[in-house]
Amino acid sequence: MTTVPDGGQQGPDGPDEPIGPDGTAVVRAAAELAAEARGDAAGWDRDGALPASARKAMAAARLLAPDLPRRYGGADLGPAALGEAAAHLGGVCSALRGLLTVQGMVAAALARWGTREQRDDWLPRLASGELTAGFAATEEAAGSTLAAVRTRVEDTGTDVVVSGRKKWVTFGAVADVFLVLGECGGKPAAVLVEADRAGVVREPVSGQLGMRAARIAHVTFDGVRVPRSHLVAPPGLGLSHVAATAIDHGRFTVAWGCVGMAEACVADAASHAATRAQAGVLLADHQLVRSLLARSAVASEGARELARRAAGFRAKGPGRGVSETIVAKYAAAAAAASASRDAVQILGSAGCEPDSRAGRHFRDAKVMEIIEGAPQVAELHIADRLLRRYGPPPAARQPGAPA
């Protein structure tokens, strides 16, 4: 890497996006909020709820959809600054990072595919924290394969009727509005549904493996009627455009949140190893401990570089860097999982205590690995990308095709 005049870094695919003064201020605010939350995060996890005061603090720090344009109340944050903010929050509390993620997912989808009226109405309220959003996509038989959703979206011509049950909705227990993915006349559709509409029923989830403070809920929509103006893009674009934009945005902040988790675990493990002695010998003097630390540090730094690379591609414009983001999320989730596992091992009993940050990250990192399905789903995408780049055309790879 070599420095370029604008202050970014020159890599093989062009300059990384520099973080300007406004971005630096928001990143600093995220770091300060994360530092303040460090003493409370274990309690939030134990209680299973991120308090309303924390959500208000996120709004005050301009961390709810900060990448929205200023005319909607955002900070016009670029991908690099957004990623650094997610890393700060993820290194302390996955629920805080989860709020940044889900609010940003819904806002990103509306900003790109919503009508002017939808943008003017919804985006300022999302950026200010007046509304908390939920992304309602996953179903019992539609996890990583969202094309299999069975939620019905009936367009009557004057209004829309939504019927179905969604699972694992982050902040679904307290969301004011849901972006719901469903099926309308055989075509994927996305629709905004306010939580106070008749027929919306929430089932808060507790005691799950990770993300325990993220107010996760299953949500049933029982013949919920909303105005037809709540449809986001025409039916047929609900998955490939609206939901895809939301998921890509979420994947990016999840990747950076995992970078923060991995780096926090490396720091905790190294600090413990450098000061903890057993039988008069520092843990850091054991070669196997050093090996664990080295592997975790390398995985963490590698994940950060891949996340930075994804940010550089995303800075080139909407829809850019999707594949790079998938790679970054895959690597960062794996790094968080391995670094937290090794940190718990090095910390020993201290890593198993209820207030252990490494212990929380160990649970949360596993959720990040499977949040879009098994890691093998991402591996298939990455392998297909490699084959397209280096292999013959797909037709030539068919069995029996001439070499």
N, C-alpha and C positions, 0 to 999 in steps of 0.2 A: 504494500500500500504506500502511495505517495501523496503528500498534501497537495491540494489544488487551490487556486487563488480564492475561491469562494469559501474556503474553510472546511469543505467536505473532504472525503478521501477518494482517491482515484483507484478504482478496482478494475477487474477485467471487463466489467459490463458497464462502465461509466461511473461518474461521480456519485457518491452517496449524497443524500439530501442534507444540507446543513440545517441546524436548529437555530432559528432567528431569535431575536429578543423576546417576542411574545411567547414563543415555544419554550424558551428557557425559563420564563416566569411560571408557566403552567407546570413544567417538569419539577421545578423547585417546590411549587405548592404541593405536588403529589408526594415528593420526598418528605416534606414537613408533615403532611397529613399521615403518611405511613409511620413516621417516627412517633407521632402522638398516639397512633393506634396500637403500637406494638404491645403496650402493657394491657390493652383491653381485648386484643384479638382472641386470646385463648378463652376468655370468658364468653365472648360472643359465640365461639365454636361450641363451647360447653352448653350454653343456653339455647343454641340452635336458632339464633336470630341476630341479624345485624340491626341495631336499633335505628329508629327514625332520626336520632341526632346525628348518626354517622352518615346517613343519606343526605341530611341537610349540610353537613360539613363538605361532602363531595360536591354539592351544588355550589356552595360558597367558594370552593377552590376552582370552579369552572371545569370540573372533571366529568360532567355529564354531557356526552356528545361534544367534546371540545374541538373536534375536527370539523364541526359545522361552520359555515361562513358566519361572519360577524353579524350580518343582517338578520340572522335567525337566533342570535344570542350565543353562538359558539365562539371559539377562540381562533378559528381558522388554522388549527394545528395541522402540521404536516405529519406524514407517517413516522418519521424518525422520533419526533417529540412525543407522539402518541404512544409509540412503543416504549420509550423510556419511562413515561408515566405509568404504563401498565406494569413494567418491571418493578418499579418502586412499590406499587400497591401489592403486586403478587408476591413480593418477597416477605411481606408481613401478614397479609390476610387475603385469601382467595375470594372471599365474599366481596370485599371492596373492589378487587379486580373484576369480579363477576358483575357488579353493578355498572362499572365502566363499560364492560363488554356488552351486556344486553341492551343498555340504553343506547349505546353506539350502533348496535346492529339494527335496531328499529329505525333510528334516525337516519342511518346511511341508506337504508332501503327507501325511505320516504324522500330523502333528498335527491336520489337519483331517478326514482320511478313514480313518485307521487305527482299529482297535479299541482298547479300553482296554488290553488286554494288549500289543498292538503298541506303543502309545505308551510304556507303562511299561518295556518291554524295550529298544526301539531308541533312543528319543529321548535318554535320559541318556548313552548311549554315543556318540551322534553329537555332542552338545554338548561332551562332555569330550575329544573327539579320540581316544577309544579305537578308534573306527571311522572310516575314511574312506569316504565314499559316492561312488557313480557313478550318473548318470542315463542309462540305456541305452534310448534311444528311436529315434534315427536309423538308417535302413537304406539300402541301395543305392538303392532305389526309393521311399524314404519319408523325405524331408528336411523341407521345410516342410509336406508333406501327410502327417501322421502317421497319418491314417486308413488309409493304404495299407500299414501294417506287415504283414509276413508271418511274424514270429516266432510259433511255435505255443506255446500254453499249454494243456496237456491236463490236465484235472481228472479224476483217477481215482476220486475219492471219499475217498481216504485221503491221497494226496499229489498234487503237481503236477509235471508234466514239461515243461521248457522247452527248446525247440529253435529256433535261429535265429542270425543274425549281426548284430551291431550295430556301427555305425561312429562314429568321432569322439567317443568317450566321454571327457569331460574327467576326468582323474585315474583313467582306466580301468586304467592300468598298475599302480597301487598301491592301488586301492580294495579295501576289505574286504567291501563289500556293494553290490549293484547294485539299483536300482529299475528293473525291466524292463517295458517296454510291449510287449504282444503281443496275440494274438487267441485267444480261447477260445470254441469253439462258435459262431463267427461274431460274437462280441461282443468289444469291446476290453477287455483285462484288464491289471492291473498286479500285479506279484509281486516280492517281495524274494528275491534270490538271493545267498547268500554266495559270495565269490570262491574259497574253498578247496573248494567242492563238486566232485565228479568230473564232468568234462565241460566245465568252464569253461576256455577257452583264450584267452589274451591275445596280441595282436599290437601291441607298442608302435610308435607312429608317430613318426618323426623327420624334421627338415628341412622341415616344413610352413611355410606362409607366415608364420603368427603363432602366438601362444600356445605358443611352443616349450618353455617350462618347465612346462607344465601336465600333463605325464605322460599325454598323450592316447594312446588305444589303440583298436583295433578288438577287439571281444570276441565270441567264438563260444560259444554255449550248445548243447552237443551232448547232448541227452537228459538234461539236468540235473534231478535229483529234489530237491524241497524239500517240507517239510510243507505241507499245505493251509492251515494257519494263516498262511502267508506271503503269501497273496492279500490285496491291499489293496483293500477294497471289493468288492462283487459284480461279476462280469463284466457288461459293459455300461456301467460307470462308469469304466473304466480310462483312457479318453481325456478324456471330457467333464468328469470330476471330478478324478481323481487326477493325471493328467499335466497337465491344464490348470492346476491349482493350482501344480504344480512349475514349469511354464513361465512363468506369470505372475510368480511370485516371482523366478525367474531373470532375466526381462526387466527387472524393476525394478532389481536390483543391477547388471546390465549397463549400464543407462542411466546410473546414477550413476558406475560405473567409467569410462564414456566421458566424463562430465563432468570427472572427475579427469584423464584423459588430455589432453583439450582444454586445460584450465587449465594443466597442466604444460608443454604445448607453447607456449602463449602466453607463459608466463613465461620459458622458455628462449630463445625467439626475440627477445623484447623485451630481455632482458638482453644477448644477443649483439649486437643492433643498436645498443644504447646504448653499447657499449664497443669494438666492432670498427671499425677505420678502414681504408679502402682509398684509396690515393693521397692520404692526408691528409684524407679526408672520412669522417665516421662513416656507417655504413649507415643509421642513423636519420635522417640528413639527406636521404636520397633519398625523394622523394614516393611512389614505387611500393612501397618497403619499408613506409612508414607505412600505405599503403593495405592491404597484406597484413596487417599487425598489427591494424589497425582491424577488418577483416572477421572475422579469427579471434577477436578479443576479443568482438565482438558476438554471433557464433555461439555462443561458449562461454557467455556470460552468458545468452543466450536459452535454451540447453539446460538450464542450472542452474535457471532459473525454471520451466521445464516439468517438470523432475524434482521440484522442490519442490511444485508443484501436484499432481502425481501422489501424492506422499507425503501431502499433506493429504487427498485423497480416500480413500486407503488406510487412513488413521487412523480413518475412520468405521466400519470393520468389515470382516469377511471378504468377499471377492468384490467389494469396491468399488474403483473406480479402474482397472479393467482397460483401458478405452479410453484413459484419460489416460496410463497407463503405456506403451501402445503408441506414442502420440504422443511421449512423452518419450524413449523408446528410439530411435525413428526420428531425432529431432532431435539427440540426444546422439551417436549413432553418426556422423551426418553431420558434426557439429561436430568430433568427434575426427579424422575422416578429413581434413577441410579444414584444421584447425589444424595437424595433424602434417605434412601436405603442405607447407603454407606455411612451417612451422618448418624443415623440411629444406631448403627453397629458400633461406631467409634464412641458415641456418647454413652452407650451402655444403658444402665438403669435411668440415667438422666434423660435419655432420649425417649423413654417410655412413660415419663411422667405426664399427667394431664395437660400441664402448661407448656410442654415442649414444642417449640416452633418446628423443629425437625420432624417430630411425630405427626403434627398436623399436616405438614407438607408431604410426608410419606403417604398419608391417606388421600390428600387432595391430588397429588401427582398421578396416582393410579386412575382417578376419575378423569384427569386431563388426557391420559393415554387412550381411554375408551370413549371419550365424549362424542366422537363421530363414528363409533363402531370400533372394531378391533384394529390395532395398528396395521394389520395386514391390508386393510382397505387402502390406507395411504401408500403402503408399499407397492400395491398394484398400480396406483397412479404414477408413482415415481418410476417404476419399471417400464410402464408404457411410454413415458416421456423419454426414457433412455433409448428404447427401441425405435421410437420415431426419429430420434436424433442420429443414431448410429447404424440402425439396421436398414434392411431393404424395405420397400413399400409393403404395407400389410398384405396385399394380395400375393406377393411373392413369398410370404411366410406361411401360406396355407399348406397343409400336408399334401404332398404329391406335386406341388408346384416345381417347375424346373429351377435349378440352382442358378 
